[in-house]
């Protein structure tokens, strides 16, 4: 099935854009949701994470203690790579399963780190970047997650630059404070393009 890789930096509004595509009946495969699912209570990654990092990184309900793990991986690159060694193969397998099962005119695969991963560009037919300024990202994430400015900047620093995401994009949706109806219009335009490209 024709696949569009949807990406964007933290706070860019990927989820909002993905939901607007879903409203047109387009199936979504969201790697972030998969990552959360495998680290939820009884998630398939949790036994390996507990064995690798210890019980301190498992919350009382059996899920990943995200705050503790975030603090560790942001200060320790080796720990980040150990975590990714567990989660990335599982996320990839689950993503491929969902892609095989998807039904619709085409699919949207939401991949926050599409540009950073290197391999994703070869696994989708088209790359759609949701774009906004860094200051917009910072204000949205501070408001949404309660993070400090420094915490948001640290996350942004680990992601591809805005310029790199734009360079990788076949298509761009501007979400730098655009009202929802403007965003909806942009998605409708892209939806028509993808229907045509997919031969639907």
Long-range contacts (C-beta under 8 A, 24 or more apart in sequence): 1-99, 1-102, 1-104, 1-106, 1-107, 1-198, 2-105, 2-106, 2-107, 2-125, 2-126, 2-194, 2-197, 2-198, 2-199, 3-99, 3-106, 3-107, 3-108, 3-109, 3-123, 3-124, 3-125, 3-126, 4-106, 4-107, 4-108, 4-109, 4-124, 4-125, 4-126, 4-127, 4-128, 4-194, 5-109, 5-111, 5-114, 5-120, 5-121, 5-123, 5-124, 5-126, 5-127, 5-128, 6-108, 6-109, 6-110, 6-111, 6-128, 6-130, 7-110, 7-111, 7-112, 7-113, 7-114, 7-115, 7-127, 7-128, 7-129, 7-130, 7-165, 7-168, 8-112, 8-129, 8-130, 8-131, 8-132, 8-165, 8-175, 9-112, 9-132, 9-134, 9-137, 9-156, 9-159, 9-160, 9-162, 9-165, 10-112, 10-137, 10-141, 10-152, 10-155, 10-156, 10-159, 11-132, 11-136, 11-137, 11-138, 11-139, 11-140, 11-141, 11-144, 11-152, 12-130, 12-131, 12-132, 12-137, 12-175, 13-130, 13-132, 13-140, 13-175, 13-183, 14-110, 14-112, 14-130, 15-110, 16-175, 16-180, 16-183, 17-130, 17-173, 17-175, 17-183, 17-187, 18-108, 18-110, 20-183, 20-184, 20-187, 21-108, 21-187, 21-191, 22-108, 24-187, 24-188, 24-191, 25-104, 25-105, 26-104, 26-105, 26-106, 26-107, 26-108, 26-191, 26-194, 27-102, 27-103, 27-104, 27-107, 27-108, 28-107, 28-108, 28-109, 28-110, 29-95, 29-98, 29-99, 29-102, 29-107, 29-108, 29-109, 29-110, 30-109, 30-110, 31-91, 31-95, 31-109, 31-110, 31-111, 31-112, 32-110, 32-112, 33-110, 34-91, 34-94, 34-95, 34-98, 35-87, 35-91, 37-94, 38-87, 38-90, 38-91, 38-94, 39-63, 39-64, 39-66, 39-87, 40-64, 44-90, 45-86, 45-87, 45-90, 48-86, 49-83, 49-86, 49-87, 52-82, 52-83, 52-86, 53-79, 53-82, 53-83, 74-154, 74-158, 105-194, 105-195, 105-198, 105-200, 106-194, 106-195, 106-197, 106-198, 106-200, 112-159, 113-159, 113-160, 114-168, 115-160, 115-164, 115-165, 115-168, 116-159, 116-160, 121-168, 125-197, 126-170, 126-171, 126-194, 126-197, 127-168, 127-169, 127-170, 127-171, 128-169, 128-170, 128-171, 128-172, 128-173, 128-190, 129-165, 129-166, 129-168, 129-169, 129-171, 129-172, 129-173, 130-172, 130-173, 130-175, 131-162, 131-165, 131-166, 131-169, 131-172, 131-173, 131-174, 131-175, 131-176, 132-174, 132-175, 132-176, 132-177, 133-162, 133-176, 134-162, 136-176, 136-177
